[in-house]
Amino acid sequence: MAQNPATTTGLPYNRVWNYSAGPSTLPLSVLEEVQRDLLNYQGTGMSVLEMSHRSKAYDSIIRGAEATLRRILDIPDNYSVLFMQGGGTGEFAASYLNLFASKAVRDKQRKLGRPLGCDYVVTGSWSKGGLKEVKRLGGRPNVVIDGVKSADTGETSYTSVPPVSEWNLGRPEETAFVYYCDNETIHGIEMTPEIVVDAVDPSVPVICDMSSNMLSRPVDIKRFGAIVAGAQKNMGPAGVTVAIVRKDLLERDEDDTEVLHTLPSVLDWCYYDKAGSMPHTPPSFAIYVCGLVFKWVEAQGLKKVEELREERAKAVYSLVDAHPDFFRGPVDKRFRSAMNLVFNLPTKELEARFLAEAASHNLIQLKGHRSLGGIRVSLYNAMPIEGARAIVDFMKAFYDENHQ
């Protein structure tokens, strides 16, 4: 292996290249702004950490964050933007409970004369988690797809997405919503939203978990019923969850009190919407940092952000593809994630050596998820292109010294 670096990393503030899948690296300029204002936010004499969420100063922070996000994604006026808690896991339940509390779904169910189903497109661990949760809550999920089956063994794996012609979508008049995860952080599968929304009848709302690729490329918001995303990948620190919800799905029949018996307030989209995301103390500091990240994204523009995401991913995948017997990428090239790039090495011993030597070169958080092992390189928006080049240079040197 190349000579070890000096004790300092050579990066500002002696930082490292952090490829964590989440919480993940944040833009350095955002961290610097947080640091500058930490003790005295814009002359208020206090930190945002200490600030009342009912103050004028904080109201400006949270309203500014929402306004910036709306501009970036061109969110139509008939959608609400909610800052919640609970992460993507909380939204497994929130999505199901809120849709079945909506007047539109309740009316559709009454017309059918029996409970509606809900469609789950399962492409990895996170969409599978959503499916598990709705079963736990007593729902009637229909599994549209569940990974791909090996023709040889019959075993299911999350390495590709079957063609739409093989999908088992429910009948529109019997379906409350379709749920899918746009980017599977663990398995490294990413779909383009069009694959799903083009396949679904327009009368059925599509609910999408975009936790790990939110703000990495333009998206047509109006084609979705709701988009939910934990912030800790591309939007900010852990602790806040964004829900973008079409307002007709927030309409309730006030006389139909039964729907609220199983919907906790902390998961109730309407509860947050009516109170401007602040029915109680919000994750105020996390929202503040998200607002700064939103401004950072807006300054670049989503098109530029998308170009950089593709450039970073291409740098790594080009090397993986050049040495497929050594860097063993399991995912179908058509669905490889630009956010979470996964591969294995020929042996577990080599993987352990790779991780140890990478850490000695200030390249950290590269270990694959505990359920899969291997290597995972997460390249979120805040990762500069230099960070992608750094891991590629290391991979090249490691290959040269270890391939047979």
C-alpha positions, 0 to 999 in steps of 0.5 A, a space after each residue: 500500500 502507498 506510504 501512510 499519510 501524515 498524522 494530520 489529514 490534509 483536509 480543513 480542520 483535520 477532517 476525514 473523508 466520511 462515507 457514512 450512510 447516515 448520519 452523513 457528511 454535511 457541507 463544510 460551509 454549512 458547518 462553518 456557518 453553524 459554528 459562527 452563529 452557535 453562541 449568538 445567532 444573528 445578534 439575538 444573544 443566544 444560540 438556536 439551541 436555546 431559542 424558543 420555537 415560538 420566538 420571531 427569530 425561530 419562526 423566521 428560521 422554520 418558515 425560511 427553511 420551508 420556503 427554500 425547500 419549496 423553491 428548490 423542488 418547485 413544490 406546488 401550492 396544493 402540497 403541504 411541507 411538514 417538519 416531523 420526527 420519527 425518521 423513515 421508520 416513523 413514516 412507515 406507520 404514518 403513511 398508512 395511518 394517514 392515508 386510511 384516515 383521509 376522506 378520499 380513501 374512506 369514501 373510496 372504501 365505502 363505495 367498494 363496500 370492503 377494506 381497501 388494500 395498499 400496494 408495496 413495491 419491495 426492492 430492499 430492506 427499507 421498503 420491506 420494513 414499510 411492508 412489515 409495519 403495515 402488516 403489524 398495524 393490521 393493514 391489507 398489503 398487496 406485494 407488487 414485487 419482492 426483489 428478484 428470484 434466482 432461476 437456479 435456486 429460487 432464492 430472493 435477492 435485492 439486486 435488481 427490479 423486475 420489469 413492470 410487466 411482471 408487477 402485481 399491482 392491485 386494481 385501482 378501485 381496490 387500492 388506497 395507495 402505492 408505497 415504494 422506496 426510491 433509493 435502498 440505502 442498504 442494498 444499493 438499489 435506486 429507481 427513477 421515479 418514473 418507473 413507478 408513477 408511470 406504472 400506477 393508475 393516476 387515481 391511486 396516490 403514490 407514497 415515496 420514501 426518498 430519505 437517501 436521495 432527496 435533493 440529489 436530482 429534480 423530481 416532479 412533485 405533483 406526480 406523488 401523493 406524498 414524499 417522506 424523507 429522513 433528513 440525515 442523508 442529504 438534508 441535514 442532521 438526524 432528528 427531523 423528517 420531511 413530509 411533502 403531502 398533497 392537501 386533498 389527502 389531508 382532508 378528513 370527515 370531521 364526523 368520522 371520529 373512528 379514524 383517529 382512534 389508532 392515529 397518534 398525534 405525533 404521526 398525524 400529518 393533519 396535526 402538524 399541518 394545522 400547526 405549521 409543523 409546530 404543534 409542540 416543540 420541533 427538532 428546532 436545531 436540526 430544522 435550522 441546519 436543514 434550512 442552511 443545507 437547503 440554501 446551499 443546494 439552492 445556490 448550486 441548483 438541482 441540475 448541478 447537484 445531479 451532475 455532481 452526483 453522477 460524476 461521483 458515482 461514475 468515478 467509483 463504478 468505472 473502477 468497479 466495472 474495470 475489475 469485476 472479479 475483484 470489486 464484485 458489485 451485486 446490483 444490476 447496472 440499470 438500478 445501481 444507486 448513485 448514493 450508496 455504492 455497494 460491492 464485495 471483495 473476493 474474501 472477508 479477509 480482504 474486506 477487513 484489510 480494505 477497511 483497516 487500511 482505508 481508515 489509516 488513510 482517513 477514509 472512514 465509514 466504508 463497512 457495508 450494512 451489518 446484514 450484508 457485509 462487504 463495502 458501502 461507499 455513500 456519496 451524498 450531496 455534501 461529498 465533494 468530487 475530491 472525496 470520490 477521487 480519494 476513495 477511487 485512488 485508494 481502491 486502485 492502490 489496494 487492487 494493485 497490491 492485492 489482486 491475484 
